[in-house]
Amino acid sequence: MHRVALVGRHLLNPSLVLHRQISMEPRAAVDRVRQSGLLKTQGLIGGKWTDAYDGKTIEVQNPATGDIITSVSDMGKKETTDAISSAYNTFNSWSKLTASERSKCLRKWYDLMISHQEELALLMTLEQGKPLKEALGEVAYGAGFIEFFAEEAKRIYGDIIPATLADRRLFVLKQPVGVVGAITPWNFPLAMITRKVGPALACGCTVIVKPSEYTPLTALAAAELSLQAGIPPGALNVVVGNASDIGDTLLQSTKVRKITFTGSTAVGKKLLAGSANTVKRVSLELGGNAPCIVFDDADLDVAVKGTLAAKFRNSGQTCVCANRILVQEGIYEKFANAFAKAVQNLEVGNGLLEGIAQGPLINAAALEKVETFIKDATSKGANVILGGKRHSLGMTFYEPTVLGNVNDEMLVSREEVFGPVAPLLRFKTEEDAIRMANDTNAGLAAYVFTTSIPRSWRVTEALEYGLVGVNEGLISTEVAPFGGYKQSGLGREGSKYGIDEYLELKYVCLGNMKEA
């Protein structure tokens, strides 16, 4: 979702990263993960590793090679029902622990993730395809949510309200919402889990995680480490398999009090509608159509570097990717030339190899979507400045692509491409840029490059987006709120604001306080 660092754990402090690059063949990587005890293939229900009740399995494929890594349990309604019961039964004891006790468990989980960061990164690259440096960055970023909320668990404060009558005392308690169903995507298979599970466990909720069937292994490995950390059986459950069966079971259960989801807007709308019957709390982090605005007064080097990071991270497969690059006409040619030169230097290949900056797309459907968008754009007048075709490596690799003369009638301007395609659009004035940027139902992330401080204030305040980066392309961090406007979602994740999504407010009025 959304910060896979090219260089490290805290994008705002790259010096904290593990710099050593691991490089190995896929089979050796699988063997190393297996030897560490983190290659899990069953679901986790009530602290027990469990096969699908009917014995069905799903193959997990390496998108860079097409090889089958392993098979995992293919679960559905029955297994999800048992996971809900496990979480429900554990909620009473977990929520009754002191905040300090829960904090210690989370801190231990964080420590274990960091001590196993290389194995987790190898596993992530194997099943998702992102370069190993990015995978290491995601492990550190994902673990950072556990560390942050381990600390935040001890700071869930209520309020005392000045009473309106002398014989009353008024106060507000914050209590955990209950059992949480967390549905997570394939593009950030660790961070999108920890960003939800961290605050949920910190405040006393219990969780059922449904990871993507494309990338379940990272989730299962993290769950194994949670058990080692002393998080009690049933507090964290993982069910892998049939998305509709698992999702419907979570939605229909009255024991599940909250749904949190990261993924497409279309699926998010279905989950929102499905939560209505039981009036669940819902947090949604949905699709984006991020504008990246480069003004005439921008520092060209800063703009190229920032746009490159915002666009091509994870091969363009993030919902905060720069989906439209709006360039003011006075700098358009200079920027296009410099940007295309930088993109041309991105090395494509298997993410397990050193020096790789672009991995494969997740599957054939993603590849075909990119091709459809480019065909639509070129048929309507766009020109291919760089790339524009499948990579010679085959599989689902696609050449990093830059399109020129793009307009807002093209699919690549209206919808997320979710691939390594950078469309360049011209604009004349600041007002034009703001209008073009806001002309979408999405409102997740936006980027602005300018050396003018007054302009940076004007534009950021006018943009209808939940996150705005000014002269920076990598902006996600666990200490800041993450979420969108309009149809990009509901609620916020990360930061002190993120824990509120898992808490209920209880107002208490104490009457008859006169001395007897």
Buried (B, 14 or more C-beta within 10 A) or exposed (E): BBBBBBBBBBBBEBEEBBEEEBEBEBEEBBEBBEEBEBBBBBBBBBBEBBBBEEEBBBEBBBBBBEEEBBEBBBBBBEBBBBBBBBBBBBBEEBBEBEBEEBBBBBBBBBBBBBEBBBBBBBBBBBBBBBBBBBBBBBBBBBBBBBBBBBEBBEEBEBEEBEBEEEEEBBBEEBBBBBBBBBBBBBBBBBBBBBBBBBBBBBBBBBBBBBBBBBBBBBBBBBBBBBBEBEBBBBBBBBBBBBBEBBBBBBBBBEBBBBBBBBBBBEBBEBBBEBBEEBEBBBBBBBBBBBBBBBBBEBEBEBBBBBBBBBBBBBBBBBBBBBBBBBBBEEBBEBBBEBBBEBBEEBEBBBBBBEEBBBBBBBBEEBBEBBBEBBEBBBEBEBEBBBBBEBBEBEBBBBBBBBBBBBBEEBBBBBBBBBBBBBBBBBBEEBEBBBEBBBBBEBBBBBBBBBBBEEBBEBBBEBBBBBBBBBBBBBBBBBEBBBBBBBBBBBBBBBBBBBBBBBBBEEEEEEEEEEEE
